[in-house]
Amino acid sequence: MASLLFSPLTIKKITLKNRIVISPMCQYSAIDGFANNWHLVHLGSRASGGAGLIIQEATAVSPEARISPSDLGIWKDEHIEKLKSINEFIISQNSVPGIQLAHAGRKASVSVPWEGNKKLDSTKGGWQTVSASSIPYHDDEPFLPETLDENGIQKVISDFKAATKRAVEAGYQVVEIHGAHGYLLHQFLSPLTNIRTDKYGGSFENRIRFTLEIVDAVKSEWPSDLPLFVRISATDWAEGGWNPEESVKLSAILKEKGVDLIDVSSGGLVSHQKISVGPGYQVSFAEQIKKEVNVLTGAVGLITEAKQAEAILENGQADLVLFARESLRNPNLPLDFAKELNDDIQWPKQYERAKI
C-alpha cells in the first residue's frame, strides 16, 4: 500500500505529485533582488530530488521589504527573466514552483546571518524600516521603524499586487502570502506590535484588515484556478500576543475569501518569545486549524523523518508537510523517504542507476 506522503494532492488545477513541500528558506545570495545560479541550483536540486512543491524564499515586493540587502526581489520587471528560467527547470522535473511574497517591516534592513543579523544604517546599505507601530524588535536598536500611514499602507498593498502580476509572468503555479514570523503582516496582526488607534488597530477585526486587503490585492492578479496559500504564525509564544484562537478565526475568514491552504508556523514576532521546541512542535497548530476550520493546512517545524511525516498525514493533522533545515541537509530527501516507506517513485533518469 502506497504511503500518504507520496500520494498526490490536487488543489484547483494544480496536482502535487506528493505531499512533500520545500519550505521557503532565505539564501541571502541576491544582488539588487536578482536571482542567480545559486538560486537555480538550490531550488532546482530540490526539484530533481523529488519534492512535490518548491516554495521560493521570502521574496520582497519592494526594496524596503527585504530582510537584508541580499534578499530576492520581485519589485521590477527585470527580475522576471531569471526567475522564469528557474521555474521552467522546476516544472521539467515534474515539480511545482511556488513563491512566497513578503515584506519584512520592522525586521528589515539587517545584515546577512553570517554577518550577525545586525541592523544596518544608510552608510552600510540599510534603509528606514516601517511597521504597524513605531516599536523596535530589540530595545537597543539604533533607530525606530516608522509607523505606516494610510498612504504607506496603500503603497504596500499596491506592491503586493504588482509583485503578484510579475509572479504570474514568471510562471509560478502557487503563491504564498507571508503573514508569519514577525514580518509586516504579522506586525499588524499582533497587539504586541500594533498599538494603532485607527481602522488598522485595536480590535481583532481591525488588526486583520491589512492582511485581508493584501489577500484581495493578490487575488486581483492571481489566476483563480491556481492555488493561493497564506503562512501565519499561530502563536507569538508571548503573553498578550497573537494566539491560536485568533489564528482559527483568521483562517476561517481566509478560507471564505478563497485562500486554499494555511501554512501554519509560529513565533518570530518578539525577541522575548518563549518557545517549547521539539520534534513536530508546531504540528498541533496545523491540526487545530484543519479540524476547526475544515481547510487544507501545511505542517512545519522540526519534521525530519519519513515516518514522522507519514504519521502527521495518517492522523489527519495536516495535508502537506513542509521541510526546511532537513532539506538543506539533504536535497534528495524525498528520494530517501520513498525508499524508507517502500514507495516506488520516479527518479530523474540521470540518477536511476543509483536506485537500488
C-alpha positions as CSV (number, residue, x, y, z in Angstrom):
1,M,0.0,0.0,0.0
2,A,1.4,3.4,-1.0
3,S,2.1,5.9,1.7
4,L,0.1,9.1,2.2
5,L,3.3,11.1,1.9
6,F,3.7,10.0,-1.7
7,S,0.0,10.3,-2.6
8,P,-1.0,13.2,-4.9
9,L,-2.9,16.2,-3.9
10,T,-4.9,18.4,-6.3
11,I,-5.6,22.0,-5.4
12,K,-7.6,23.7,-8.0
13,K,-5.9,22.9,-11.4
14,I,-2.5,22.0,-9.9
15,T,-1.7,18.4,-8.8
16,L,1.2,17.9,-6.5
17,K,2.8,14.5,-7.1
18,N,3.4,14.1,-3.3
19,R,2.8,15.9,0.0
20,I,6.5,16.9,0.4
21,V,7.0,20.7,0.2
22,I,10.3,22.6,0.4
23,S,9.6,25.5,2.8
24,P,10.7,29.0,1.8
25,M,14.3,29.5,3.1
26,C,16.2,32.7,2.6
27,Q,19.5,32.2,0.8
28,Y,20.8,35.8,1.2
29,S,22.5,35.5,-2.1
30,A,20.9,38.0,-4.4
31,I,22.2,41.4,-5.6
32,D,19.6,44.1,-6.1
33,G,16.9,41.4,-5.8
34,F,18.1,39.4,-8.8
35,A,18.1,35.6,-8.7
36,N,21.3,33.9,-10.0
37,N,22.7,30.5,-10.5
38,W,22.9,29.8,-6.7
39,H,19.1,30.0,-6.6
40,L,18.8,27.8,-9.8
41,V,20.9,25.1,-8.2
42,H,19.4,25.4,-4.7
43,L,15.8,25.3,-5.9
44,G,16.4,23.0,-8.9
45,S,18.2,20.4,-6.9
46,R,15.3,20.0,-4.6
47,A,13.0,19.6,-7.6
48,S,15.2,16.9,-9.1
49,G,15.4,15.5,-5.6
50,G,11.7,14.7,-5.8
51,A,9.7,17.3,-3.8
52,G,6.1,17.9,-5.0
53,L,6.2,21.7,-4.4
54,I,9.1,24.1,-4.1
55,I,8.3,27.4,-2.4
56,Q,10.9,30.0,-3.2
57,E,12.2,32.0,-0.3
58,A,10.6,35.2,1.1
59,T,10.7,37.4,-2.0
60,A,10.5,41.1,-1.4
61,V,7.7,43.1,-3.0
62,S,9.8,46.3,-2.8
63,P,13.4,47.1,-2.0
64,E,12.5,48.2,1.5
65,A,10.6,45.0,2.0
66,R,13.8,42.9,2.1
67,I,15.1,41.4,5.3
68,S,18.7,42.1,4.1
69,P,20.2,43.7,1.1
70,S,20.9,40.2,-0.3
71,D,17.3,39.1,-0.4
72,L,15.5,38.0,-3.6
73,G,13.0,40.5,-5.0
74,I,10.2,40.8,-7.5
75,W,9.6,44.5,-7.5
76,K,10.7,45.2,-11.1
77,D,10.1,43.5,-14.4
78,E,13.8,42.9,-14.9
79,H,13.7,40.3,-12.1
80,I,11.3,38.1,-14.1
81,E,13.7,36.6,-16.7
82,K,15.9,34.5,-14.3
83,L,13.0,33.5,-12.1
84,K,11.1,32.2,-15.1
85,S,14.2,30.2,-16.2
86,I,14.4,28.6,-12.7
87,N,10.6,27.8,-12.7
88,E,10.9,26.2,-16.1
89,F,13.5,23.8,-14.8
90,I,11.4,23.0,-11.7
91,I,8.5,22.2,-13.9
92,S,10.7,20.0,-16.1
93,Q,11.3,17.8,-13.0
94,N,7.6,17.3,-12.5
95,S,7.6,19.6,-9.5
96,V,5.5,22.7,-8.9
97,P,7.2,26.1,-8.4
98,G,5.8,28.4,-5.8
99,I,6.8,31.9,-4.5
100,Q,6.4,33.5,-1.1
101,L,5.6,37.2,-1.4
102,A,6.9,39.1,1.6
103,H,7.5,42.4,3.4
104,A,9.8,42.3,6.4
105,G,8.5,45.5,8.0
106,R,10.5,46.4,11.2
107,K,12.7,43.3,10.8
108,A,14.1,44.6,7.5
109,S,17.5,46.3,6.9
110,V,19.7,43.8,8.7
111,S,23.0,42.2,7.7
112,V,23.0,38.6,6.4
113,P,23.1,35.9,9.2
114,W,26.8,35.1,8.7
115,E,27.5,38.8,9.4
116,G,25.4,38.8,12.6
117,N,21.9,40.0,11.6
118,K,22.9,43.5,12.7
119,K,20.7,46.5,12.0
120,L,22.1,48.5,9.0
121,D,22.1,52.2,8.7
122,S,22.2,54.1,5.4
123,T,26.0,54.2,5.5
124,K,26.1,50.4,5.4
125,G,23.4,49.8,2.8
126,G,20.5,50.0,5.2
127,W,17.2,51.9,4.9
128,Q,14.3,53.2,7.0
129,T,12.1,50.4,8.2
130,V,8.3,50.6,8.6
131,S,5.8,48.8,10.8
132,A,2.2,48.9,12.2
133,S,3.6,51.0,15.1
134,S,6.9,52.6,15.9
135,I,8.1,49.8,18.2
136,P,11.5,48.2,17.5
137,Y,12.2,44.4,17.6
138,H,15.1,44.9,20.0
139,D,15.0,47.6,22.7
140,D,18.5,48.7,21.9
141,E,18.1,49.2,18.2
142,P,19.7,52.3,16.9
143,F,16.6,53.6,15.1
144,L,12.9,53.0,15.2
145,P,10.6,51.8,12.5
146,E,8.2,54.4,11.0
147,T,4.5,53.9,11.6
148,L,2.9,53.3,8.2
149,D,0.3,55.9,7.4
150,E,-2.6,55.4,5.1
151,N,-0.5,56.3,2.0
152,G,2.2,53.9,3.2
153,I,-0.3,51.1,3.7
154,Q,-1.8,51.6,0.2
155,K,1.7,51.5,-1.3
156,V,2.4,48.1,0.3
157,I,-0.9,46.8,-0.9
158,S,0.0,48.1,-4.5
159,D,3.4,46.5,-4.2
160,F,1.9,43.1,-3.4
161,K,-0.5,43.5,-6.3
162,A,2.3,44.3,-8.8
163,A,4.5,41.6,-7.4
164,T,1.7,39.0,-8.0
165,K,1.3,40.1,-11.6
166,R,5.1,39.5,-12.1
167,A,4.8,36.2,-10.4
168,V,2.3,35.1,-12.9
169,E,4.5,36.2,-15.8
170,A,7.4,34.3,-14.2
171,G,5.5,31.1,-14.3
172,Y,4.8,30.3,-10.6
173,Q,2.0,27.9,-10.0
174,V,1.5,28.6,-6.3
175,V,1.7,31.9,-4.5
176,E,2.0,32.2,-0.7
177,I,1.5,35.4,1.2
178,H,3.9,35.7,4.2
179,G,1.9,36.7,7.2
180,A,4.2,34.9,9.8
181,H,7.5,35.1,11.7
182,G,7.2,38.7,12.8
183,Y,7.2,40.3,9.4
184,L,5.0,43.2,8.3
185,L,1.6,41.5,8.1
186,H,2.2,39.7,11.4
187,Q,3.2,43.1,12.9
188,F,-0.3,44.3,12.1
189,L,-2.0,41.1,13.4
190,S,-0.5,41.1,16.9
191,P,-1.4,43.6,19.7
192,L,2.2,43.4,20.9
193,T,3.4,45.3,17.8
194,N,0.1,47.0,16.8
195,I,-1.0,49.8,19.1
196,R,-2.7,51.8,16.4
197,T,-5.9,53.7,17.1
198,D,-7.1,53.9,13.5
199,K,-9.1,51.3,11.5
200,Y,-6.0,49.1,11.3
201,G,-5.5,48.7,15.1
202,G,-7.3,47.8,18.3
203,S,-9.9,45.1,17.7
204,F,-9.3,41.7,16.1
205,E,-11.3,42.9,13.0
206,N,-9.1,46.0,12.7
207,R,-5.8,44.2,13.2
208,I,-6.6,41.6,10.4
209,R,-7.8,44.3,8.0
210,F,-4.4,44.9,6.4
211,T,-3.8,41.2,5.8
212,L,-7.3,40.8,4.2
213,E,-6.6,43.8,1.9
214,I,-3.3,42.2,0.9
215,V,-5.2,39.0,0.1
216,D,-7.7,40.9,-2.0
217,A,-4.9,42.7,-3.9
218,V,-3.1,39.4,-4.6
219,K,-6.3,37.7,-5.7
220,S,-7.0,40.5,-8.2
221,E,-3.9,39.5,-10.2
222,W,-3.5,35.8,-9.3
223,P,-5.4,33.3,-11.6
224,S,-8.5,31.9,-9.9
225,D,-7.6,28.4,-10.9
226,L,-4.2,28.4,-9.2
227,P,-3.6,27.7,-5.5
228,L,-3.3,30.6,-3.0
229,F,-1.6,29.9,0.4
230,V,-1.1,32.1,3.4
231,R,1.6,31.5,6.0
232,I,0.7,32.5,9.6
233,S,2.3,32.2,13.0
234,A,-0.3,30.5,15.0
235,T,1.0,32.0,18.3
236,D,3.5,34.6,19.3
237,W,4.7,32.4,22.2
238,A,4.4,35.6,24.4
239,E,1.8,36.8,26.9
240,G,-0.8,39.1,25.4
241,G,0.2,38.3,21.8
242,W,-1.5,36.7,18.8
243,N,-2.8,33.3,19.8
244,P,-4.2,30.1,18.4
245,E,-7.8,31.1,18.9
246,E,-7.3,34.2,16.8
247,S,-5.4,32.1,14.2
248,V,-8.5,29.8,13.9
249,K,-10.8,32.9,13.4
250,L,-8.5,34.4,10.8
251,S,-8.1,31.1,9.0
252,A,-11.9,30.8,8.7
253,I,-12.1,34.2,7.2
254,L,-9.2,33.5,4.8
255,K,-11.0,30.3,3.7
256,E,-14.1,32.3,3.0
257,K,-12.0,34.7,0.9
258,G,-10.8,31.9,-1.3
259,V,-7.4,31.0,0.3
260,D,-6.8,27.3,-0.4
261,L,-4.2,26.4,2.3
262,I,-3.0,27.8,5.6
263,D,0.8,27.2,6.1
264,V,1.0,27.0,9.9
265,S,4.1,28.1,11.6
266,S,4.6,30.1,14.8
267,G,6.7,32.7,16.6
268,G,9.2,35.3,15.3
269,L,7.4,38.4,16.4
270,V,9.1,39.4,19.6
271,S,12.6,38.8,20.9
272,H,11.3,37.8,24.3
273,Q,9.2,34.8,23.0
274,K,9.5,31.6,24.9
275,I,9.1,28.6,22.6
276,S,8.9,24.9,23.7
277,V,10.9,23.4,20.8
278,G,10.9,19.7,20.0
279,P,10.1,17.4,17.1
280,G,6.9,18.5,15.4
281,Y,6.3,21.2,18.0
282,Q,4.1,23.2,15.6
283,V,2.0,20.4,14.1
284,S,-0.7,20.7,16.7
285,F,-1.5,24.2,15.5
286,A,-1.9,23.0,11.9
287,E,-4.2,20.2,13.2
288,Q,-6.4,22.6,15.2
289,I,-6.9,24.9,12.2
290,K,-7.5,22.0,9.9
291,K,-10.1,20.4,12.1
292,E,-11.9,23.5,13.4
293,V,-11.9,25.4,10.0
294,N,-12.1,22.4,7.6
295,V,-9.4,24.0,5.5
296,L,-6.2,22.5,4.0
297,T,-3.1,23.0,6.2
298,G,0.6,22.6,6.0
299,A,2.6,21.4,8.9
300,V,6.2,22.7,9.7
301,G,8.7,22.6,12.5
302,L,11.4,20.0,13.2
303,I,9.9,17.4,11.0
304,T,12.9,15.3,10.0
305,E,11.9,11.7,9.4
306,A,9.7,9.9,6.9
307,K,7.6,8.0,9.4
308,Q,7.1,11.2,11.4
309,A,5.8,13.0,8.3
310,E,3.6,10.0,7.3
311,A,2.1,9.9,10.8
312,I,1.1,13.6,10.5
313,L,-0.9,12.8,7.4
314,E,-2.3,9.5,8.8
315,N,-3.5,11.3,11.9
316,G,-5.2,13.9,9.8
317,Q,-3.1,16.7,11.3
318,A,-2.2,18.4,8.0
319,D,-2.4,17.9,4.3
320,L,1.1,18.9,3.3
321,V,4.4,18.5,5.2
322,L,7.0,21.3,4.8
323,F,10.7,20.7,5.2
324,A,13.3,23.4,5.7
325,R,16.5,22.6,7.6
326,E,16.2,18.9,6.8
327,S,16.0,19.7,3.1
328,L,19.1,21.9,3.4
329,R,20.9,18.9,4.8
330,N,19.6,16.6,2.1
331,P,18.3,17.9,-1.3
332,N,17.3,14.3,-2.2
333,L,15.1,13.9,0.9
334,P,12.0,12.7,-1.0
335,L,14.0,10.0,-2.8
336,D,15.4,8.7,0.6
337,F,11.9,8.9,2.2
338,A,10.4,6.9,-0.6
339,K,12.9,4.2,-0.1
340,E,12.3,4.1,3.6
341,L,8.5,3.9,3.1
342,N,8.8,1.3,0.3
343,D,7.3,3.7,-2.3
344,D,8.5,3.2,-5.8
345,I,8.7,6.7,-7.2
346,Q,10.2,8.0,-10.4
347,W,13.8,9.2,-10.2
348,P,15.5,11.6,-12.6
349,K,16.6,9.3,-15.4
350,Q,20.1,10.7,-15.0
351,Y,20.2,9.2,-11.4
352,E,18.3,5.9,-12.0
353,R,21.4,3.8,-11.9
354,A,21.7,4.7,-8.2
355,K,18.2,3.5,-7.4
356,I,19.0,0.2,-5.6
